[in-house]
Amino acid sequence: MKRGRPLPELTLTVEQRDQLMGWARRSKTAQALALRARIIMACSQTTSNAEVAEQMQVSRHTVGKWRKRFSERGVDGLLDEPRPGTPRQIGDDVIEAVVTKTLEEKPADATQWSTRSMASAMGLSHATVARIWQAFGLQPHRQETFKLSSDPLFVDKVRDIIGLYLSPPMKAVVLCVDEKSQIQALDRTQPVLPMAPGLPERRTHDYMRYGTTTLFAALDVVTGEVLGQLHRRHRATEFLKFLAHLDVSVPSENEVHVVMDNYGTHKTAAVKRWFARHPRFHAHFTPTGASWINQVERWFAEITRKQIRRGTHRSTWALEQAIRQYLDTYNQNPRPFIWTKTAGQILDSIRRFCLRISETQH
């Protein structure tokens, strides 16, 4: 195997490590500088630029550049060098004031700042505010949702399921199972106007309902193949029929590990008796409030985007035919989702998230 020149070991002093950790964690640090700090801290753990590049998701050239700059000039080497052209007129104190105001205050007449309201408050142009926000990765107009699981067995369940994803048992099939319920057969009240040059497809905002159906699906985490069944109702009775379908579809010599959520139809007495009568099936329940760990949810997003959301169906039968056709087409060339996060990495990120939440409460 061809190897490059061995790199010198990079050793950090206590002061340097504290400075780098401060840059990496401080919310007011520019994202580019925070990334450079994380690269150098990773370099102190290994002499391989390739390993650091893969961990940080950057190129080896980038890692080599900042390793060299740090070796020559220390932490000062990570700062941006002066560039030619007109000297900047906005000082660091003004930039910090804008960042601090964005993070810690709200305007009197809104729930978040806009570039123009911040520019008015700080006596700057809205373009200047936009550049500062871009440099620090600030997007006040955006908001995302989150939910932390309160399951007392959260850690054990995460390790159990992630272990199945990253290292599936030999001579076993790992299936992520769930139901996409209440899929509506919808048709627009007037004909859809097709796309034309310069014009998007247009449709009426109102629609007519023609019934609903439920898709029971099982995603094979290794092959990406999906086994599916459609039922008009969503009860334990239909779930048992789907389990029987899985029993017939999976070769009898294979163990079957079923990953599913805590929905009531999955835990009825009849379902428990079914699993007891079929010892090759092993049930694994996701933590409460953590459906993101079930890979079939990601596949449901795909079928919704590609088939269901913009489809028009004048009967439940037509909707079911469209879903079956999508399943057949998809399974001709299935592609598994590649799970990369280990259980330890997931738990560490949640721990950091919890620390941020606790800090905001003081």
N, C-alpha and C positions, 0 to 999 in steps of 0.2 A: 504494500500500500504506500502510495506516494505521500510524503509528509513535507511540510514547509519548515522554515527555520524555527527552532524552538524559541518561544517568547519568554522574556524575563518575568519572574514572579512579581506581581504587583502587590505591594504591602501598604496598608493604610495606617496612619497614625490615629490615635483616639480623636484628635481634633478634626482631622480630615473626615473620618467616618461620621462624626456628629454633624459636620457641615453638609455632607452629602445626604444623610438621612433627613436633615431639615429641609433641604431643597426638594427631595423626593416626596415628602409628605405634606409640605406647607401648601395650603390651597391657593396662596397668592403667587406661587412660583410659576413662571412660564412653562408650558408643557414641554417645550424643547429642552430646557435646562433640567427639568425633572427627569426626562428620559436619559439624558447624559449622566446624571447622578446615579440612576439605577444601573446603567451600563457599567460604570466604574466599580460600583459595589459588587456586581456580578463578576467582573474581571478579577476582583480580589479573591474570589472563591475558586477560580479555575484559570489555567493559562491558555485555554483554547478559545480563540475568537469565534470559531464555528458554534461551539456550545452556547456562548453568550448571545450570538446573533439569533440562534434558534429560540432561545428563551425569551429574548426581548422582541422578537419578530422584526428584526432589522437586518441589513446586509452586513457581511463580514467586513467590508470596506469601512462602514460607519463605525463598527466596534474598534477596528484598528486605528482609525483616525483619532477617536477620543481617548483610547488607551495611550497613544503616542503623545497627544497633547497633555494628558494628565502626568505622564512620566517626566515630561520636560518642564512643565510649569506648575504642577500641582492643581489645586482646585481652581485657581485663576485661569488655567488653560481651558476650562469648560465654558467660560463666559464668551459671549460674542465679541469678535474683534471689531474695532472701528472700521466703518466702511467709507469708501470715497463718496463725495457728493456733499450736499448742503448739510451742515450739522443739524441734528434734530433740535427742535424748539420746545419739546415737551420734556420736562425733567422727570427724574425717577420719583420725586415726591408727588407730582401730579398724577403719574401713572398709578402709584400705590393708593392715592386717595380715590381714584376712580374705581379700582379693584375693590378696595375696602367698602366703599359706598354701595357697590353692586352686590357684594356678598352679605352685608350686614344691615342694610337699610332698604326701605320701600318708599316709592313716591306716595304723596298724599292722596292722589286721585286714581291709583291703580294698584294691582297686586304685584306687578313686576315692572322693571325699568325697560324702556325702549331706548334706542340710540339717541333719539331726538330729546326725550325727556331727561336723559342723563346729560346730554350735551348742554341743555338749558340750565340744569342745576350746577354744572361744573364750569360753564363759560367756555366750552370747547365746541368744535364742529362735530356733527354726527358721524362724519367719516373718521375723525380721530378716535372717537369712542368705539366705533366698529373695529378699528385696527387694534386697539388695546384689548377688547374682548376676544378678538381672534387669537391674539398672541397668548392669552391666558386661558383659552378654551372655555370662555364664559358664554352661555346661551340662555339669558333670562327668560326668553319666550318659550323655551321648551320645558316640559314637565313629564316625568315618567312615574309609573306606579310600581310598588313593590309590596310583598307580603312575606313576612317571616313565619315559618312554621312553628307552632307551639306544641308539636308532638313530643312527648317525653322520650320517645325512642328514636328521635330524629337522627342522631349520630349513627346508631346501629343500622337503621334502615338505609341511610345513605351509603355506608360502607358495604352493606350487603348488595345493593342494586348496582352501584358503580363497579364493584368487583365482578358482577356478571357481565357488565358491558366491556370492561377492559380485558378480562380473562375468562371468556365463556368456558364452562366445564366441557371436558372431552365427552364425545358421544351424547351430546345434549343439545337441545334447541332452546334458545332464549327468546320468548315472545313478549312484546309489549302490547298489552290488550286494553282497549277502552271502547266506549261507544260515542258516536257523534249523533246526538239525539235531536229531534225536532227540526230535521232538515226540511225546509218548506219548498213545495212545488209552486213557483211563482211565475206569473205571466204579466206583462205590462198591459195597461188599459188601451194603449194605442201601439201601432207597429213601431219597432225600433228603426231609427234612421241610421243606415250604415255609415261607416267612416268614409270620408272623401278627402281629397288633397286639401290641406289647410283646415280641415274640420274633424274633430273627434267623433266617435260614435255617440249618438244621442238617444236618450230614452225618457219616458215619462217618469216622474217621481213616484207616482202611485201605481199600485199593482193589484192583481187579483190572486187569492190563495186557492190552491186546489188540493190541499191536504199535506200531510207530513209523513216522513219515514225516518228510521233510525239505522245508521250504519254501525255494525259491530265489526271491529277490525283488530287484527293481530299482526304486528310488524316483527319480522325476523331480524334481529339486530345484526346478524352476521351477513346475510345475503341481501337484506333490504326488501325481500318479497313480502307482500301483504295478503293475508287471508281475510276475506270479508264475507259478511252476510247482511242482508237487509230484512228488517222486520218493521211492521207498522206500529208495534207497541214496544215499550221499553220497560220490561219487567224481568224478574229473576227467571221466569219461564223461558223467555227468549234468550237470556244469557246462558242458561243450561243447554239450549239447542246449539248455541254457538260453541260452547265447550265440547259438545259431542262432535261437532264439525271439526274442531281442532284435533280431537282424538283420532278421527278417521284420517285426517289429512297428514298428520305427522307420523312417519314410520314408527312401527311399534317397538323397534329396538332402541329408540332414543328416549332419554329422559326429557321432560318438558318443564322449563322454568317460566312461570307466568308472572309478569310484572303488571300490576294493576293498582288502581286507586282505591280509596275507602268508601266508594259509593255503596249505598244500601243493598243494591241487587247483587253485589259481589260477596256479601257476607251473610246471606240468609241461611237458615238451617239446611235447606235443600241443596244449596251450593256447597256448604261444608260437607254434607254427606257425599256429594258427587266427588269431591277431592279425596275423601277418605276411601271411596271405592276405586279410585284411579291413582294408585300410589306413585306412578311414574310422573304425575303432575305435581309440581311444587309451587305453591302460591307465595309471592313476594309483594307486600303492600308498600306503596310509596308513603312517605310521611304525609300527615294531614296538612293540607294547604301547600303542597309542593308538587303540583302536577307537572311542572317543568322538567322533572326528572324522568318522566315517562316519554320515551322517544316517539311513540305513536302520536302524541299531541303535535309534534313537529310535522308529521305526515298529514294529519288532519288540516293543518294550515296550508299545506301544498294543494290538497284536493279542493279546499275552499277557494283558494286563489285561482286555480287553473280551470275548475269545472263548475263549482256551485254558484259562486257569487254573481257572475254575469250570465248565468244560464237562464233561459226562459223555458218553462215547462207547463203544459196545459193539463197535466194530470200527474198524480203520484207515480203511476206506472211509467210515464215518460221520464220523470226524474230518476227513478230507480234504474231504468235502462241506461241512462247517461252515466250513472255512477258505476254500473257493471262494466260498461264499455271502457271507462277510465281505468278501472282495476285491471282489466285484461290488457290494455295497452301498457300500463305502468309495469306490470309483471313480466312483460316481454324483455324488458331491460331494467330490472330493479337496481337501485343504487343505495347502499346502506348509509346511514348518517355516521360520520366518524366522531366518536366521543373521545375527547382528549384530556379533559380535566380528571385528575385523580380525586379520590375522596378527601385526601388531606388538603389539596388545593381548594376544594369547595368549602370545606369546614374553615380553613384559614380566612377565605374571603368573607364568609359569613361572620366570623369573629371580628374582623376589621369593620364590617358594616355595623355590627352591634355596638362597637366602641364609638363609631361616629354618631349613632343614635343617642347613646348615653351622654356624649359630649354636648349635643344640641339641647339637652334638657336642663343644663345648668345655666 
